Each structure stands twice: as C-alpha cells, then as structure tokens.
Amino acid sequence: MDLRFGKQNYSSDKFSVEKAYETVVEDDVFDLNDDAGDDVVRVDAQFDNLFVSVSTDLEAEGSPSSGGNKSADLFVSTSVGDLDLMAAYQNYQAAGSDSVSAWGVGVEYDAGFATFGADYGFMDDTAEVYKLVTAFPIAETTKVALGIKNRDEEAGDDVTGWYANVTYKFPQQKGVSMFAEIGDNDADDTDPGFLVGMQMKF
C-alpha cells in the first residue's frame, strides 16, 4: 500500500486507454475538471489482480492556489486473461458551484499481433467522451498507434478527433525513444498538427 500527500494527480487521472502524445480532444471526461491538486491525499493499493486508488483534495477549505475546489476520486483496474478492465469515479466541486459527478469504464484487449482499447466517460448534465485505439508493432523496436476520440457536450458541441503516431525505442537504451505524431479534429478553425520528439524514462 502506498500513501502519498502533497501536489500530485488525482486517482481518476490513471483512467484512459489513450496512446496519443498530444491530445486532439480531451483525453477523457475527467479532464473536463481538474486532474491534480496541491494538497492531495492519495492511497494506492495492489491486491493480487486488483489495483485500487483513492484520493481526496484537501484544498477544499480554501488554499489560495486551489481557489477552494474539491474533488474525491476512485480508480479500479484488474486483468482477466488478455483483457485489462478499468473503472473510475469522480465527485468534483469548483468553488462557488454545485458538485458534479463523472464516471468512466474502459477495456484493453491484447490480441498478440495488436492491442485494442476503448473507454467511455460521462459527466452529469455536461458531456460524454469516448475513445477507440489500436497499437501494433511493425518491427521489434517500432510501434504504431491509431486512435479516435469524441466529446459530445450537452450544451451542443460535438467534436471528433483522430491521431496516428509511430514510436521507435533504441535497442540498447530501453528507456529512450523517438516519436512522430499527426492529428486533427473537426472543430471550427482547426488544422492538422504534427509533432516529433524524444522521450526518456528513468
């Protein structure tokens, strides 16, 4: 069990099947609210095949940096054979506003030659977001990911985006990779974007 206090992500931030480097539409429904805080208490626990994370933001009582926002979050994941399952819940209250609840469910399937993922999230009286993604190797050191996202707001906006990226991992430096990505969405006044970079994991 891991207990942490301080500036960190909420438990719900672990939810997503996302494989994009830069978002073309919000990553998931929880990103419509805050996904981190300065005074967060978070507990992560692994029970055999079940992972559970719970967090609460203590900035609720008025830390100037938070503006008085509150959040309580839960994330749960497990594996069944080649399936990875996840679920998350958040109750969020911005300062001076009513609280709003959001939840999400997701699944990833490893077919051997490729992985396939989907998730869906819903926020009360606000929006719903879904994502579909697949990733597959084209060489021992190179993987391609393709994805599509949709955000449908009750206020009327309905935005769909897509992305494609390729990642090359250096054979002798497993934590070092280079990537390139292109993506776009159908919102007004937007154009396709292209990204290249290097990533190092320690």
C-alpha positions in Angstrom: 0.0 0.0 0.0 1.3 3.5 -0.9 0.1 6.6 0.9 1.1 10.0 -0.5 0.3 13.5 0.4 1.0 16.7 -1.5 1.0 18.0 -5.1 0.0 15.1 -7.3 -2.6 13.8 -9.7 -6.0 12.6 -8.6 -6.7 8.9 -8.7 -9.0 9.4 -11.7 -6.1 10.6 -13.8 -5.0 7.0 -14.2 -8.1 6.3 -16.2 -7.6 6.2 -20.0 -6.7 3.9 -22.9 -5.0 6.9 -24.5 -1.9 6.4 -26.7 -1.5 10.0 -28.1 1.4 12.2 -27.2 -0.6 15.4 -27.6 -4.4 15.5 -27.2 -6.7 16.4 -30.2 -9.8 16.2 -27.9 -9.9 16.0 -24.1 -8.2 12.7 -23.1 -11.2 11.6 -21.1 -14.3 13.0 -19.3 -12.3 13.7 -16.1 -10.1 16.2 -17.9 -13.1 18.5 -18.2 -12.4 19.1 -14.5 -9.1 19.4 -12.6 -6.9 16.2 -12.6 -4.5 17.3 -9.9 -4.1 19.4 -6.8 -1.6 20.8 -4.4 -2.8 19.1 -1.1 -4.0 15.7 -2.3 -4.1 12.7 0.0 -3.9 9.5 -2.2 -3.8 5.8 -1.4 -2.7 3.2 -4.0 -3.1 -0.5 -3.1 -2.4 -3.7 -5.1 -4.4 -6.8 -4.1 -3.2 -9.7 -6.2 -5.1 -9.0 -9.5 -6.9 -5.9 -8.3 -5.5 -2.3 -8.2 -7.3 0.4 -6.2 -6.5 4.1 -6.0 -8.5 6.6 -3.8 -7.7 10.3 -3.5 -9.2 13.5 -2.0 -8.1 17.1 -2.4 -7.8 18.9 0.9 -7.6 22.2 -0.8 -11.4 22.2 -0.3 -11.2 24.6 2.6 -9.6 27.4 0.7 -5.9 27.2 -0.2 -5.4 30.2 -2.4 -3.7 28.1 -5.1 -6.7 25.9 -5.5 -9.5 28.5 -5.4 -11.4 26.3 -3.0 -12.1 23.4 -5.4 -12.9 20.0 -4.0 -12.5 16.5 -5.5 -12.9 12.9 -4.4 -11.7 10.2 -6.8 -11.7 6.5 -7.2 -9.9 4.3 -9.8 -10.0 0.5 -10.0 -8.4 -1.9 -12.5 -7.9 -5.6 -13.0 -7.0 -8.2 -15.6 -8.9 -11.2 -16.8 -6.9 -13.3 -19.3 -5.9 -11.0 -22.1 -8.4 -8.3 -21.0 -7.5 -5.3 -18.9 -10.5 -3.7 -17.3 -10.7 -0.3 -15.6 -13.3 2.0 -13.9 -13.2 5.4 -12.3 -15.4 7.8 -10.5 -15.0 11.5 -9.5 -17.1 13.9 -7.5 -15.9 17.4 -8.2 -16.9 20.8 -6.9 -15.5 24.0 -8.2 -15.5 26.9 -5.7 -18.9 28.5 -5.7 -20.5 25.9 -7.8 -22.6 22.7 -7.3 -20.8 19.4 -7.3 -20.8 17.3 -10.4 -20.2 13.5 -10.7 -18.3 11.8 -13.5 -17.6 8.1 -14.2 -15.8 6.0 -16.8 -15.3 2.4 -17.9 -12.5 1.1 -20.1 -11.1 -2.1 -21.6 -8.0 -3.1 -23.4 -7.5 -6.4 -25.2 -4.2 -7.9 -26.2 -4.6 -10.0 -29.3 -1.0 -10.8 -29.7 -0.4 -9.1 -33.0 -2.0 -5.9 -31.7 -3.8 -4.3 -28.7 -7.2 -2.8 -28.9 -8.7 -0.4 -26.4 -11.9 1.6 -25.7 -13.2 3.7 -22.9 -16.3 5.8 -22.2 -16.9 8.5 -19.7 -20.0 10.5 -18.7 -20.3 13.7 -16.6 -23.7 14.6 -15.2 -25.5 17.3 -17.3 -22.2 18.2 -19.0 -20.7 15.8 -21.6 -19.7 12.3 -22.6 -16.4 11.2 -24.1 -15.4 8.0 -25.8 -12.1 6.8 -27.3 -11.0 3.9 -29.5 -7.4 3.0 -30.1 -5.2 0.2 -31.5 -1.5 -0.2 -31.3 0.7 -2.8 -33.1 4.4 -3.4 -33.8 5.9 -3.0 -37.3 9.4 -4.0 -36.1 11.0 -5.2 -32.9 11.8 -1.6 -32.0 8.9 0.3 -33.6 5.2 0.5 -32.7 2.3 2.4 -34.4 -0.8 3.7 -32.6 -4.0 4.9 -34.2 -6.9 6.4 -32.3 -10.2 8.3 -32.5 -11.9 10.4 -29.8 -15.3 12.1 -29.5 -16.5 14.7 -27.0 -20.3 15.3 -27.1 -21.3 18.2 -24.8 -24.9 18.7 -23.7 -24.5 22.4 -24.5 -24.3 21.4 -28.2 -20.6 21.0 -29.2 -19.8 17.6 -30.7 -16.1 17.2 -31.6 -14.3 14.2 -33.1 -10.6 13.9 -33.4 -8.1 11.4 -34.7 -4.3 10.7 -34.3 -1.6 8.4 -35.6 1.9 8.1 -34.2 4.9 5.9 -34.5 7.4 5.3 -31.7 11.0 3.9 -32.1 12.7 2.6 -29.0 16.5 2.4 -29.1 17.6 -1.3 -28.7 20.5 -0.5 -26.3 18.6 2.2 -24.3 15.2 0.8 -23.5 14.1 4.0 -21.7 14.9 6.2 -24.7 12.6 6.6 -27.6 11.8 8.9 -30.5 8.3 9.5 -31.8 6.3 11.3 -34.5 2.6 12.0 -34.5 -0.1 13.7 -36.6 -3.6 14.5 -35.5 -6.6 16.7 -36.2 -10.2 17.3 -35.1 -13.4 18.7 -36.7 -13.8 21.7 -34.5 -14.1 25.1 -36.2 -10.9 26.9 -37.1 -8.5 24.0 -36.5 -5.8 22.5 -38.8 -3.9 19.2 -38.7 -0.9 19.2 -36.3 2.4 17.4 -36.5 4.7 16.5 -33.6 8.2 14.9 -33.3 10.2 14.4 -30.2 12.3 12.3 -27.9 11.3 10.7 -24.6 13.5 9.4 -21.8 12.2 7.4 -18.9 14.2 6.9 -15.7 
